[in-house]
Amino acid sequence: MNCIFCLISPDKYLAENEYFFAIRDIHPITKGHSLIISKRHTPDFFTLQPEEMTALLEISRTMRNLLDEELHPEAYNLLMNCGSAAHQSIFHFHLHFIPRYHKDGLSLRAINEKLRSITF
């Protein structure tokens, strides 16, 4: 399989549970920008199983706690693109976990533009 997310080594994980792992984004938009990725190769949010959705909530809370302790962000954007028309470029479920800071100067539009400009 040629999926870059399927090839990520566990030594890169910031957190994990039975169904997901989290890593730092290699093209961060803000300090601490991370990805939560499904261990099962599945295209997007709508193909997750119910137990995976529960585990996604759990690892999202874990990542919030980790980043709150490390970086003290003031807010978060959680972003997932589902399908090519939504600019999904890697068809393996991933959630962008983006810490936000009052002085980062980014709008949601700017974040989307930055994500769209990344090519693999």
Summary of the structure (lengths in Angstrom):
residues: 120
radius of gyration: 13.8
end to end distance: 15.3
largest distance: 40.8
contacts: 321
relative contact order: 0.21
helix: 39%
strand: 20%
